[in-house]
Amino acid sequence: MNRDAIFSALGLEDTNPGAFAGSWVDTGGSELPVENPSTGEQIGTVTRATSDDYERVVSSSVDTFEEWRMLPAPERGHYIRKLGNLLREYKEPLGALVALEMGKIKAEGEGEVQEMIDICDFAVGLSRQLYGLTIASERPGHRMYEQWHPLGPVGVISAFNFPVAVWAWNATLAAVCGDTIIWKPSSKVPLASIATTALTARIMEGSGFEGVFNLVIGSGSEIGDTLINDRRVPLISATGSCNMGEKVGTAVAQRLGRSLLELGGNNALIVMEDSDPDLATRAALFAAVGTAGQRCTSLRRLIVQRGISDLIAKRLVDAYGQVKIGDPLDDDVLMGPLVDDRAVDDFSAAVAIAKEQGGELLYGGGVLDGPGHFVEPTLIKMPADAPLLQIETFAPILYLIDVDTVQEAIAMNNGVTQGLSSAIFTDSVRSAETFLSAAGSDCGIANVNIGTSGAEIGGAFGGEKDTGGGRESGSDAWKAYMRRQTVTINWSGDLPLAQGIEFG
């Protein structure tokens, strides 16, 4: 699909409004040009929201919440079921838009929409399973239980690398929990958020709950700062860099709000000598090269037991040489561009620093000529003590480090400030269980014989340390979007106190 076909299928215009507050807002801000990172050409514009537009969006969210929270959760799930069905219908053009605007290949763009569909299915089931606990009371004639109530408007700040899926992780769960959503997407990929919001508007039209899914596009310094400091928004879910997360977490904490942070991931994959080298190579290739290394779960550090290091390096060099780079809408392409010029500059700077710190360039390292923001997938063998290994560069750069033992490998895995995703390839139960033990990987995600990327929606997604500690998507991540209430009912004719206290 080309640009015109994608725009036509999704109802996009050459210039699009950057705010939705139950209906599209005639925004009065400046124009935001949208670039195709494969060509550097402008493919459309968005009119940014102003502070007045922001107020309309938040007012819509607050007002709708008052009614939406009283709708039974299974009824709320009914709307999410319809959204999932509509996403199935628009999977191809929405996935193509993600590829066009962000630069990930078409298969990954459609895969991102499939994540949206999957989390819709999960949320629909969840709408009938918002369980509380029954608790044994120490007082006779008393019953204790806990229940969960909707929290309020939820702010979702999403990053450029997953323009729609991470919003869906938050928005679908928050919606069935009875919350409304205020979405501030990355200004690098605004069209995908507009198209998605248009789909939700079709679902909610005529329901009386048109203000459940709201959108506001604008700068971080104006719209973003206002959102994270807004006391009307009790939860901010933010995805981005560690530096961004520190700013968001601090601002929200100062007003005693809640933050759900999904931040950087300087992820490592350990390869032991007893592993299947073919399996390990394939996993490392996708984790390092997929989305041009611009996933929070992308592989940054390949920690290999010394006896197999040369073999893995050779296999990766051979595999890298077969990676076709180009237009992400081309079915044969495996790696698209970086998102913008700044990302290319960061890539080049990291390669130069790696060489200065004793790195041996095994493959790649260059910026490709021609239009667009294309670079080579890059493999660099690094000394284990290189300071650069502490830094996450959002690019297809993989650092290879040799180790001798599984304990040394785990220490290397844990020896960074981030703690999102990790993996080990081994056929040893002892090594695998050591990696998974309390003294093993300190990351929120720990995989055995699977790469660091490609998490399923059924499990809670998130990481520890500087990754922020947040959990989204599956398991009991829904609890972040609700408030817990402990209830005690006295059905006796007496008034006994807890702990056996006698008073009066």
KADA-V17679 format. One record per backbone hydrogen bond with DSSP energy under -1.0 kcal/mol. CO is the residue of the C=O (numbers start at 1). NH is the residue of the N-H. If there is no record, write none. Layout:
BEGIN
co = {CO;CO}
nh = {NH;NH}
END
This chain:
BEGIN
co = {2;3;4;5;6;7;14;16;18;19;20;23;25;30;32;34;36;36;37;41;44;45;46;47;48;50;51;52;53;54;55;56;57;58;59;60;61;62;64;65;67;68;72;73;74;76;77;78;79;80;81;82;83;84;85;86;90;91;92;93;94;95;96;97;98;105;106;107;108;109;110;111;112;113;114;115;116;117;118;119;120;121;122;123;125;126;129;133;135;139;141;143;144;145;147;149;154;155;156;157;164;165;166;167;168;170;171;172;173;174;175;180;181;182;183;184;186;190;191;192;193;194;195;196;197;198;199;200;201;204;209;212;214;215;217;219;219;220;222;223;224;225;227;230;234;235;236;237;238;241;242;243;244;245;246;247;248;249;250;252;253;258;260;261;262;265;267;267;268;269;270;271;272;276;277;278;279;280;281;282;283;284;285;286;287;289;290;291;295;300;301;302;303;304;305;308;309;310;311;312;313;314;315;316;317;319;320;324;324;327;328;330;335;340;341;342;343;344;345;346;347;348;349;350;351;352;353;354;355;360;363;366;373;374;378;379;379;380;381;383;386;387;388;393;395;396;398;399;400;401;403;405;406;407;408;409;410;417;419;419;420;422;423;424;425;428;429;430;431;432;435;437;447;458;459;461;463;464;465;467;472;474;476;477;478;479;481;483;485;487;489;498}
nh = {6;7;8;9;10;12;45;47;217;25;215;21;27;48;46;43;39;40;373;36;34;16;32;18;29;54;55;56;57;58;59;60;61;62;63;64;65;66;68;69;70;71;76;77;78;80;81;82;83;84;85;86;87;88;89;90;94;95;96;97;98;99;100;101;102;109;110;111;112;113;114;115;116;117;118;119;120;121;122;123;124;125;126;127;128;129;131;146;144;142;491;489;135;487;485;483;182;237;184;239;168;169;170;171;172;174;175;176;177;179;178;154;214;156;216;158;189;194;195;196;197;198;199;200;201;202;203;204;205;207;212;181;183;20;49;223;224;225;226;227;228;229;230;233;258;155;260;157;262;245;246;247;248;249;250;251;252;253;254;257;256;236;238;470;240;267;300;301;423;303;425;305;275;280;281;282;283;284;285;286;287;288;289;290;299;292;293;294;298;399;269;401;271;403;308;312;313;314;315;316;317;318;319;320;321;322;323;334;335;330;106;333;326;344;345;346;347;348;349;350;351;352;353;354;355;356;357;359;358;381;379;376;338;368;398;362;363;400;360;386;389;390;391;395;397;378;380;302;382;304;306;409;410;411;412;413;414;466;444;464;445;447;270;449;272;432;433;434;435;436;441;440;424;475;474;472;469;467;468;263;461;477;479;480;481;482;151;149;147;145;143;501}
END
